[in-house]
């Protein structure tokens, strides 16, 4: 009788162990499939803004005369003496998003990437006025040689000047930007909150209700800054530009 009991107990134990193993395998498999599906969904959300061959999906903002072209699978911007700030802007507008790109800039050139930006309208400049009409304006993520203010956020052609508080202290700089090399930027804009990273280092962590009120959405813009007479030409290049809307 005892032998029968032990045999039954062993059988039940083996059955329970097999069931537990099968259940654990099923749960693990389900978790893995879910994670892979989630990763695939995230990957599918990314959209390349530059195809490496053409400037399809981009257009020039008003006023600027800098030269933009495709060189070695990059968007190359080159200064033109006497030109104001120039911008190559995305045809599409974006509100909340995550943007990534790589950039390399001449050490003597100031540049930037506009986000949620647009040309000034009659309402912006005031009734009966013409000066400033069409000027591309909005938040700009700074691009410049280091040590400097690269990655901080400036209010291009707005009343604010620097939106990020750090650059208002002239002594404040960082060296996350690698001069003469490709630098990876990441920008996350969600509501009034904007964060930026350079080469994996968090730079700006800004909440600004004022600029969000006037610029809740807009174009992405690649800036070539105006230069002083008798200087240049200087250039800046971007590659691997991609975005996902949040």
N, C-alpha and C positions, 0 to 999 in steps of 0.2 A: 504494500500500500504506500509506504514511504517512498519507494522507488518511483511509483507512478506519479506521486505528488511532485517529486523533484523533476521528473521528466516534463510534466505539465508546466511547472514553474519556469523551467528553462526555455520551453517553447514559447510561453507568453513573454518572457523577457526578451527573447530573440526577435519576436514579432514587434514588440514595443520599440526595440532598438532600431529595427529596420524602418518602422514607421517614422520615428523621430529623425532618422538620417534622411529619409525621403522628404519629410516636411522641411527640414533645414535646407536641403538642396533646392527645393522648390522656391522657398523664400529668398535664398541667395540668388537664384536665377532670375526671379521676378525683380529683385532690387537692381541687378546688373542690367537687365533689359530696360528698366525705367530710367536708370542713370544714362545709359547709352542713348536712349530716346531723347532725354532732356538735353544731352550734349549736342545731339544732332539738331534739335530744335534751335538751340542757341547759335550753333554754327550757321544755320539757315537764315538767321536774322541779319547776319552781317552782309552788307552790300558794298562792293568796291566802287568808289567814286571816280577812280581813274583806271582805265584799262591798260595802261602802259604803252599805248600806241597812238591814241588820238586825244583830243580835248573834248570829245563828245560828252555832253552833260554839263559843260561849263560855258560861261560867256563873260565878256568884259563888263565891269561896272562902268558907269559914266565917269568922264573927266580924265582918268589916268591914261598914260601913253606907254607904260613899260611893255617890254616884249615878252610874251609867253610862248613857249614852244615845247615840243616833246623831244628830249635828248636822252638816249640810252635808257629808255623806259622810266624816265623821270619827267615831272613838270618843271621846266626851267624858267625862272623869271629873271630878266635882265633889266637893269636900270637904264633910263633914258634921261640925259641931262635936260633940266627944265621942266620935267613932268612932275605933277603933284603925286601924292600917294596913289598907287594903282592897285586894283583888285581884280583877280579872276574869280568869279563867283559861281557857285553851283546853281544850276537852273531850278532845282527843287529847294523848297524851304523846309526847315526842321525846327521842332520845338524841344522836346526832351529826347536826349540821345546820348550815345557813347561814341566818340570819334577817336580813331587812332591813325597816326601817320609817322613817317620818318622825314627828317629835314636836315639839310646841310646848307650853311649860309657863310658868305664871305665875312671875314672878321670885322670889316669896316662897314657892313651893311646892317641896318635895323630892319626887321621884318616882323611878320605875325600872321596868325590865322584868325580871321573873323568868325564869330558864331552868332546866330540869330540876328544877322545884320541885314540892312536894306538901304535903298536910296532915300534921301530926305524928300518928303512931299511938301506941298504948299502948306499944309497944316503944320508941319514941323518948323518951317522957317517963318511963317506968319503971312497973313493976307497982304497982297500987294508987293511982296518982296520977291526978289529973284536970286540974290546971292546965296549960294549953298544948295540950291535946288538940285536934287539928284545925287548929292554927295553921299557916298557909302558910309554908313555909320552904325555903331553898335559895339558890343563887347569884343575885345581882341585879346587873344592869348599871345603874349610877347615871345619873339624869337630874336635872340641876339647873342653875341659871343660872351663867354664867361671869363672871370666872375662878373655877374650882372643880375638882371631882373628877368631872365628868360622864364617863361611859364606863368608869370603873374598876369593879371587881367587888367586891361586898360580900356577906358571908354572912348573909342575912336570917334572923333568929331562929335562928342557929346559934352554936356556941361561938367561932367564929373572929373575928367582927367583919369588918374588911377582909380580903379574900382577896388583893387586889392590894397589893403592898408600898408603892407610891408614896404613897398617901394617909396612911400612917402617919407621914409627915413633914408636919406641919401647914403648913409653908411651901411645899409643892409644889402648884402649880396649873397650869392651862393655859387658853387662851382659844379653843379650837376650837369651843365651843358658842356659837351666836349667839343672844343674848337677844332674846326677843320675836319670833323668826322660826322657820320650820320648819327642823329639823335632821335630816339623814339619818344613821341608825345602820346599821352592818353588824356582825353577830356571827357568828363561826365557832367552833363547839364540836366538837372531835374528840378523843375520849378525855379525858384529863385536861388537854388543852391548849385554852384559850379565848382568842380574840383579838377585839378590838373596834375599830371605826373610827367617828369622827364627822366627817361632811362630808369624807370621804376621808383623814383623818389617823388613823394608827394610834395608839391610846391604850393599851389593855391588851394584854399578851402574856404570859399567865399559864399556868403549869402547876402544878396543885394536886392531888396524889394523894388527900389527905384528903377534900376535898369531892366528888371523883369517886367515891370508894369508897361514900359514903353517898347520892350523888345522880347515878348514871350516866344516868338519864333522868327525865323528869317533864314538867310542864305549862309552857307559856308563861304569864306573868302580867303584867297591866298594873296597876301600883300607883298608888293615890292615898294619899299619906302622911297620917297623923293630924296634926291641928293643935292649937295651944294654944287654951285657952278665950278667947273674945272676939276671935278673929281669923277671917279668911276672909269669905265663901267664896272659895276659889281653884280654878282648874281646870287641866287638862292634856288635850291632845288628840293622838290618833294617827291616821295614815292610811297607805295603801299598805303594809299589813303582809303580807309574803309570806315563805315558807319553802321550802327544799328539803332533803330528807334526804340525808345523805352515807353 
